[in-house]
Amino acid sequence: MKPFWLYPLLFFVLVVLPVAVGTRRGFARARRGGRVATDRNPGPEGGYRLLAWSLQHLPDWVMRVAMYVGTAIAWATLPGQRRYSRQYLRLALGRAPGARDTWRHFWAYTDYFIQRLQICLGREPKVQFAPGNGDELRAWLAAGRPALYGTMHIGHSDLLGFLLSTLGGRVHMVRKQVGNSDDVGWLAKRYAGGVEFIWINDWSRLILAMNDALRAGCSLAMQCDRPEYSSKVAGFDFFGQRLQFPFTIYHLAIMHGLPVGLSYAVAAEDDPETVVVHIPPMFHPQPGHEHRAENFAGAHAHLQGFLALVEAQLRRTPYVWFNFTPMNPPSPADAASPLRRQRGTLMQTAPARPPTTGDLSSVA
């Protein structure tokens, strides 16, 4: 049996000391303007490994205190992320958010992040589909047919590409490779055989790599909420505004004749340990160039319908939107916009390189 004094000592070494160093560095960064490099997740070097060790060896109460301390440091020393949190929460809550609201937003991400690490360390996630969802996806995976799967940074959605492999799927996940992200490597190792990565750090190779994977009969999984990482964007209604969202997934689907399955996952209201997956009917493009305009119109309606579901979810659970980045830019009015019309579909080419923004979560 371990002596009682060992726990306070470990708490000081593993929590208080890193907190003191992190706070000092965090406030120094805030004084320099609050900029956070996009090629690295916030936190100290080795922080993921330290948290993993703590989850395996320290009592739950120590980790709970550490979560509060870590959230406090992030909230106090990441002014840019607080600003973007307020920007989003103003839309989701329908009012001006206060400090308590942004704190809850940061805490929700911390809570998810710890659950994610627990899955990395071997905990079996409890996953279920929302009522009426999932049958089409199961049938498609059982047939071994490729598809394009899209999601957004909502709740547990970042795990969906990995969880697909548990249903018999094999996907190539499109992600940006960043520093201080050991969790991605741990998840890749745990779900090896079902998941491979296409890294978007080499921007010039992204589209070629995705097309090569699709031609080889592979499925792709990608995030569909951050327009700076998409070569094509289009305007959609979201929280009463016309905003730009990525549309590349539908271009690829129509080009290769593959369906698109959009989904998101959040914790069950009655059991935070259970992940509930929401996936509406998939979009199936019609073959043939003569259906191009009809396909793009259907694709636009499909994504708009999904965004309506996402908005309804976020109004119920506003703190699970894990984009601590600027809200999507507004889409120019259709009648007066410089957007080019592609056979009945409005489309805009996104910047060739993603702008510099900070985030609490890994970019995908």
Rosetta blueprint (number, residue, H / E / L):
1 M L
2 K L
3 P L
4 F L
5 W L
6 L H
7 Y H
8 P H
9 L H
10 L H
11 F H
12 F H
13 V H
14 L H
15 V H
16 V H
17 L H
18 P H
19 V H
20 A H
21 V H
22 G H
23 T H
24 R H
25 R H
26 G H
27 F H
28 A H
29 R H
30 A H
31 R H
32 R L
33 G L
34 G L
35 R L
36 V L
37 A L
38 T L
39 D L
40 R E
41 N L
42 P L
43 G L
44 P L
45 E L
46 G L
47 G H
48 Y H
49 R H
50 L H
51 L H
52 A H
53 W H
54 S H
55 L H
56 Q H
57 H H
58 L L
59 P L
60 D H
61 W H
62 V H
63 M H
64 R H
65 V H
66 A H
67 M H
68 Y H
69 V H
70 G H
71 T H
72 A H
73 I H
74 A H
75 W H
76 A H
77 T H
78 L L
79 P H
80 G H
81 Q H
82 R H
83 R H
84 Y H
85 S H
86 R H
87 Q H
88 Y H
89 L H
90 R H
91 L H
92 A H
93 L H
94 G L
95 R L
96 A L
97 P L
98 G L
99 A H
100 R H
101 D H
102 T H
103 W H
104 R H
105 H H
106 F H
107 W H
108 A H
109 Y H
110 T H
111 D H
112 Y H
113 F H
114 I H
115 Q H
116 R H
117 L H
118 Q H
119 I H
120 C H
121 L L
122 G L
123 R L
124 E L
125 P L
126 K E
127 V E
128 Q E
129 F E
130 A L
131 P L
132 G L
133 N L
134 G L
135 D H
136 E H
137 L H
138 R H
139 A H
140 W H
141 L H
142 A H
143 A L
144 G L
145 R L
146 P L
147 A L
148 L E
149 Y E
150 G E
151 T E
152 M L
153 H L
154 I E
155 G E
156 H L
157 S H
158 D H
159 L H
160 L H
161 G H
162 F H
163 L H
164 L H
165 S H
166 T H
167 L H
168 G L
169 G L
170 R L
171 V E
172 H E
173 M E
174 V E
175 R E
176 K L
177 Q L
178 V L
179 G E
180 N L
181 S L
182 D H
183 D H
184 V H
185 G H
186 W H
187 L H
188 A H
189 K H
190 R H
191 Y L
192 A L
193 G L
194 G L
195 V E
196 E E
197 F E
198 I E
199 W E
200 I L
201 N L
202 D L
203 W H
204 S H
205 R H
206 L H
207 I H
208 L H
209 A H
210 M H
211 N H
212 D H
213 A H
214 L H
215 R H
216 A L
217 G L
218 C L
219 S E
220 L E
221 A E
222 M E
223 Q E
224 C L
225 D L
226 R L
227 P H
228 E H
229 Y H
230 S L
231 S L
232 K E
233 V E
234 A E
235 G E
236 F E
237 D E
238 F E
239 F L
240 G L
241 Q E
242 R E
243 L E
244 Q E
245 F E
246 P E
247 F L
248 T H
249 I H
250 Y H
251 H H
252 L H
253 A H
254 I H
255 M H
256 H H
257 G L
258 L L
259 P L
260 V E
261 G E
262 L E
263 S L
264 Y E
265 A E
266 V E
267 A E
268 A E
269 E L
270 D L
271 D E
272 P E
273 E E
274 T E
275 V E
276 V E
277 V E
278 H E
279 I L
280 P L
281 P L
282 M L
283 F E
284 H L
285 P L
286 Q L
287 P L
288 G L
289 H H
290 E H
291 H H
292 R H
293 A H
294 E H
295 N H
296 F H
297 A H
298 G H
299 A H
300 H H
301 A H
302 H H
303 L H
304 Q H
305 G H
306 F H
307 L H
308 A H
309 L H
310 V H
311 E H
312 A H
313 Q H
314 L H
315 R H
316 R H
317 T L
318 P H
319 Y H
320 V H
321 W E
322 F L
323 N L
324 F L
325 T L
326 P L
327 M L
328 N L
329 P L
330 P E
331 S L
332 P L
333 A L
334 D L
335 A L
336 A L
337 S L
338 P L
339 L L
340 R E
341 R E
342 Q E
343 R L
344 G L
345 T E
346 L E
347 M E
348 Q E
349 T E
350 A L
351 P L
352 A L
353 R L
354 P L
355 P L
356 T L
357 T L
358 G L
359 D L
360 L L
361 S L
362 S L
363 V L
364 A L
